[in-house]
Amino acid sequence: MSAPKKLNFENSSLKLDFVYGYHGSRCRDNLEYTGTGEILYHIAGVGIVYNPKTHTQRHYQYHTDDIISLTQHPNKKLAATGQIGKNPYIAIWDTNTMETVAVCKGFHDRGICAMGFSHDGTYLVSVGLDDDHTIAIWEWSKGRVIANNKGSKERVFDVQLSPYSNTIVSCGVKHVKFWTYSGNSLVGRNGIHGKVGEIQTYLTVFFGHDDGMTYTGTLNGDIYIWKDNLLWRNVAKAHKGPVYVVTTFPDGFLSGGKDALVKFWSKDFKPLHSIPMGQANIRSLFFDNGKFLVGTKDSEIWEVQYNKEKSVVKLLIEGHGEGELWGLATSPVDHKFVTASDDKQIKVWDGSKKKGLLTIQAKSAARSAGFSPDGTLIAVGFLDGQHAVYDAKDGREVLPPTKGRTKQISVVKFSPNGKYLGVGSHQDFVDIYAAGTWKKVGTLSGNSSYITHFDWSEDSKYILTNSGDYQELVFEVPACTRMTAKISVNWATNTTVLSKNIAGIWPPYSDKTDVNTLDRSKAGDILVTGDDFGFVKMYPVPTPKGSKCKQFIGHSAHVTGVRFANDSSYVISTGGGDQAVMQWKVMEDGHGYIDEPDYANDAFDSDLERENNMEYEFRITEEEADPGAQSGMLFQIEDSDPVVLSGNPAAAAAPAKAASNAAAKPAAAAAPAAPVTKGFDTGVILPNLPSKGKSGKRRLPGGVVAAPKPGESLSNHVDARPTPKGGLDLDFVYGYRGYDTRNNLFYNKDGKIVYHVAAVGLILDPKTNTQLQFIGHHTDDILSLALHPDQKLVATGEIGRWPKIIVWDSSSAETDTSSGVPSAEKRATIVGFHEHGGIAALAFSHDGNYLGSVGLDDWHSVAIYDWKRGVKIADGRGAVDKILTIDFDPNDSSKFVTTGIKHIKFWQIAGNALLGKLGIFGKKFEPQTMLSVVFDKEFAYTAANKGQIYKWKDNQCISTIDGAHKGPIFTMDGYNGKFASGGKDGKVKVWGPGFANIEKTYEVGAPVRSVTIKPSGKILVGTQHGGILEIDDKGQQKVLMQGHAEGELWGLATHPSKSQFVTASDDKNVYVWDNTVRKLVQSMKLSKPARSAAYSPDGTLIAVGRIDGRFAVHDASNLKEIFTDKRLQEAIHEIKFSPNGKFLCVGSHDDVVDVYDVSAGFKRIGRTSGSSSYITHLDFTTDSEVFMTNSGAYEQLFYTMPKVMRITPAKTAIAKMKFATLTSVLGEDVQGIWPLGAKGTDVHTLDRSHDQDVVATGDDWGMVKLFNYPAPLGTQPRAFPGHSSHITNVRWTFDDTYLMSAGGGDTSVFQWKWKDVPNIVPEDDTVEEHYDSDIEREKKQVYVSKVKALKEFTKRAVESDGEDDEEEEGEDAPFFTVTESEAETLFAANPMGEHDNHHGRYEAGSTSLQLEYVHGYRCHDARNNLFYTASSSVVYHAAGTGIVLDPKNNTQKFFLEHTDDIVSLTYHAALDVVATGQVGKTPQICVWSAGKQEGLSVLKGDHSVGIAALAFNQPGDILASVGLDNDHTVALYNWRNGQTLATAKGDLEIVFDVVFNQFQPRQFITVGVRHVKFWKLTGADLEVKRGIFGKVGSIQTMVSAVFTREDVAITGGASGQLFEWKAQNLVRVITAHNGPAYALGAVENGEFLSGGKDGKVMRWGADFKAAKEEIQVGKGKNFVIRSATEKNGVVLVGTMSSEIYQIPKGAKPKLIASGHADGELWGLATHPLKAEFATASDDKTLRIWDQAKRAVINKAELRMAARSVEYSPDGKLLAVGYVNGSFGIWDANKLEEKVQKRSRKEAIHEIKFSPNGKYLAVGSHDDVVDVYVVADWKLVGTAKGNSSFITHLDWSKDSKYIQTNSGAYEHLLYEVVPEENAVRQVVDRKVTPKLHDFNAWQTWTGVLGEELKGIWPAGSDGTDINSLDVLTNGTFLATGDDFGFVKILPFPAPKGAWAQAKRYPGHSAHVTNVRFSADDSTLISTGGGDRCVFQWKVRS
């Protein structure tokens, strides 16, 4: 034998070469031909494309767990595979290149069990393994779920999209469902079986040959054929046993099942012939081009060349079947190997030919195998303790199975000399047998657990064992004794896993079961292992702890065996649970494995180390900090007045709610604890603070805090003092953030410079040195910035708990009307993905469509956004180490690169996932931290930590440019083939194309963090020290900005007589600035950080205090040092000259103030005492005789000069003191600056203006605030955001023109310019609310969902799956069960006329209903819901029905897809599309065609309770909705694809209307209770601004709105006034109506209509000066106008009394539709002779309707609400039952009341004339029926005995008997005995047997009795069915129930009859009455709560 082949670990790897097996044991329909004729399938975690011609495979190895589903795209090029796992995903990949195309993740749980593509390949449907087996439809290319729903509680086996419609069919255990998808809605309907077949388990679904039919294979061998969801035909017993697959071939169909037959069927499904497949259990079939594939449960793939006479069958792939696969051994002499499995098969394979040679069928599950040394024998160990030996060539038994043990044989191995066979078992022993005789030689005992591994020594004398107790023992053979002494042994094999020399195979913290198997290469230089996680790993030998490994994926479960081939040319591995056998080729050239770069030598530069370790503190707002709840707080008030939050008085009354809302937000980071207060010393003034109002920070979703607008007042408290008479405009910001950022400085298209500092985006005009700011949007430090390719748009990312990314326009400005502050215009806000850190880097794609971001979370997550829509399209984990940059490939926007600490990765967008490849450095190039990346047309270039530039092709490094810079290269930029780079060395270098040469080098004197090349040749440079420079094409450098660098900025002072100020910072720099020119004019470098600065009174000196306790005095003209002293040890926080210039006070953190005599050469003359903490502030009186201090212990102390003596003045004395400056934050005159419960460190700084009118403060929350001075309790500020950190100092300039503010952590200086503005008076003081009863009622409206009633009904129902075909129908069998998801889609799931069929059996009825007309119009709580359509029809709504009325013909068409009350409607004229919104727990919005009444989209998920209002924008692509939830949520949709574009809280008070600006398609208005808001959609963010009433008008409830011009809106108020708005400012008010102006409707040319409670419709011109026309529709309560519109001069009006009028120009109003109004509708009677019917309602009206005319023909006002009505037999009289217990008799023709009677106190619910017309029975809620004589209306008698109210009564035909139903579910019989003036109860029904005969009764409206048990679902109570009527011929009955359904059933309806019911939707509330017309042609139904009358055509 030749020497074994040697392998080198560094150069070796494994490449998957071949996989034996096919996943057929638990999967089906997962085998197909590709477009190239190759075969697509899967096993384990590998997708496989197999070439049958070459017998080779290509492998897709992206999955991380078992693939359990597969489908192929219609293009036959792409495949989709779905896996199992905690977070399973679907991968779509190219079967030619094996590259991932898209990934769909983040939706399903546990696994994806079935999938299918749509016929056009656009969509993919999938089913999850969660408890509900959720079904999802994906727009897979984007990885976006467009619709989903719960599939079934039972397992779903298959799902497919129909090629003929938008139908999906899913099937599984005892169910088949037919789904339709629209928008984001997926609605399912159960398959209806009828008598054609029984419900059973369905295993497969398929669609036929262009006939729209669906085919399902069943568990019992039937094939069901479906038309729509109706079972049409049953091909019974198509197979013996389960039918797993049905597919097509050109002449018909193929089917396969457990019976091993492939059956051929004609297109009409008649049998043709069959092909037997032996014993195969067929799981997959696929026919193509004259041949077909067969996949079996035993992991075989067969190919059949089809011939009708004789087909040729060929086995292509084989593997092991169900069970675990553990046995594996390789032949020692050739490339054969053997596997042994739980499927009882032992298979011998040829590794060279990659084919099976031999299969031995055993009788027991096999668990181990081993070859003899000569390869002729195979030993096998079985699960039951047997072992056997077989001939390796022919499989004959050499040793029959022998039971040596009773437990599993886990290891069998021959000794190297062939003499012995070792058999290791789970009985803890190894038995030794003599080869040949097979007699036991002995037993190795001593292991305390089962044997896991053993190895023989080379001389066959020793055995090394491992056990389940992690023991490693050595035994001597044949003595079979345990060796205790150490011996030196050479082991023939190395398969044990516990030896010390291989300790490196065990990862840290692993247990000893994690590695299952190991083998050593034949030369002993490499190990391979298989572990519990599906990895095959390769290690070097020896393998100590910490050894490097290479890991390879493919298996999806525990790898049970790994073995090298005899020559180590390949490795075989077996998967336990996946049953796969994988053959890995050993690669010796390093290919096939990508090793992670080794960054061991990547030494960090100090700046990079600092940046890597930088931690960002989130800014905490006043609201988040809640200082009152913390220890060490300064003030806390126990009893406080109510507080009005954010202008919403309702919030003050709901503290508990506010608290609960706050609790739901992400927890705020804890604020630093303040020093413990030791008590207040003499002179300290303790303010008695008022209640704390809103801090001014507004929360966005997810706990994000929004800053107030600049100058915004922070309170609307009714007792608040007015805000200052002036405000501040941000004039200029000094600074640039460069110390921890890069690539954040750009030229925009206007040549201006875009950058950031603090929380402000800045646009600097270098020509004028002026700025435009993007301010008030970010709430914390901006950390990253990117410029859009259009060079206009900018994206900025902040830090924070939920950091925002905002896109804004640097070339346009908008002025906030409330503040007058110009700011760059915001375009989009993105928030919600990144969290707990910030946005480290941003980049736009080069086409501008995508925005990429990198987070500061632990994984440095990467996200890609479609930023215009505000939608995250993909995300992924970045790296453990910090990522610093992201940039897109300019040649492909789906690709980008990230660089960072020890990181470079090349990414591809794939669906909703990101696929990343590490950069490959190879052996030639050193792995380094990469700091920046740029591209040219072919390559990427990255800047390295050590100064090199790396060049990349794809993800491979191909070369480096060494010595590009000395030290880190922080930044690079490229333009037109040229590049620029900047580094720590302070150099900027300009490079030629491809970095081939350096063209120019510039020294800038500071580390360069950002560099940008302008086309003109100019270079823009940002430095680490906060500077911005511009280098022109001649190399001249110009400083454009210089700010402070890293550290904190505290020192700030303004010049006493010039427009100058000085700053002193931790960066050791002292800067002097000029306010007027906004430039740095002087600078000085210190040796230590500085913390304070002050000018002398004459401005000639500048004093600077340092952090080390030293201070110095400098000449202000040249900054030369005049004097310095260091007597203190800690920081000098406060330094100040006295007003007379004689003294200098130096206040330090040593708790003292040292006082120096300036005139005496700065001699120290005294030191203060008494402060118990550090000095924070100091002020002198104007005479320089007293100064006061504040300390960190919140002390306010006073000292006299020049002796520096402490005094304790009285409050009155303090009040008389005149201070030259006021910077103290304590004192009665500034109590109002402190929020309730504030800590003493919360307000850092204060300065009083020189005119002493205002004080400015700077606080811990980054807010500059202005207060009137003095500022006692209740003083309200104006707030100004911009700083991102604690504001350390504020100072007014000498003339109060400017206020300067210094940001501590943001190191910036803000220059604010004073401006005069009017005082803001809290709006609550001007509220003039107009009370209206209708509005009040609408505000208090409670919406009860019909779905809720259904769910309550379900709770009562008996639990049953409803699908067991063996279940007997009975009293306890449920009518139907409603899950939460099904309840809300009940109508859609059961459309009109569909049979309830949960048992699969019914008698197909011959009677059905068709909705003909609906009388009614919902307007009592709706408005602007009436429109002309494109065809001049009228669209509106009533109950749960959308109605399209043709007013010419008085005909209607209906949209019936809602499941509850429709409460809002809008219409888009150009598209002829309607949107309707309903009530419900999760209410849906339906968008539908007005012309065809077809559903176009269903939207839900963003609202609860109901949809209050809807509006389309002018283009029609966006739909806005407002919810009825507590927050009245506003949502915007792309309704066509069902995508939610944005949501926001609307208001705590009800919102009545939403209207788009037809001139600005992304702007709209909402109006409601004390509410006018103007909205703008920017990306996925909704910007909102409140309407500003000012002094023009008073705040009131607004009920309607319309836009007339681009920036002009009109709103209708509760007062009847119309309000004109320009932008968000009220400009005019006109009184228009007497009472609320409910309706506003735009017409042509800017004109609009208004309609009010006064019954008037007014036409207004675009100039809105005076009404052009006035129409009085009517007067009184019946003519309250709720909707008004116009078309072709015809005005259309809807009133609150449910009437619709048309008003042609100059003509009178014409009633075209009507219905009942207030209250409930119960009374209904059909005329006995005519096609008429009567209704009586709570609205106090009696109406007569003509069925043919479909209109009211007579109407009368009733004296009170009525609950029942009935015709006399001749039709001349009408009896009406009232709610007070009285009844009236009316002339049916004249509608005049003739008789009034009252014998009862409670409502008359039922009233009926006897058939002979002599008597009237009156059933009341007093539990009795009174019978009267019609002739004189005298009482005959009273039917007593019912224990509850009367619900129904009927007369016998002979007028002698009455039967009643009651609320106690009693069914009683009475006899009327007029001669005895009695009505007697009949107890013995046997006396009157005819009473059970339908023909004995005149009417049958009762709901109780043996004949009607079948109408009641199981679990229902006696109130669930309200009404019933039977056709005259007694064949069918109709019912009306509590769930809004009208149902038709055969009569009689005994138990089980409900299965035959046909259910009709339309009503949205309890159906109170149903009555057939006299000729049975029509059914009338009434809705209680919906007040509608439905007219149904009865069809036979």
Disulfide bonds with the S-S distance in Angstrom:
none
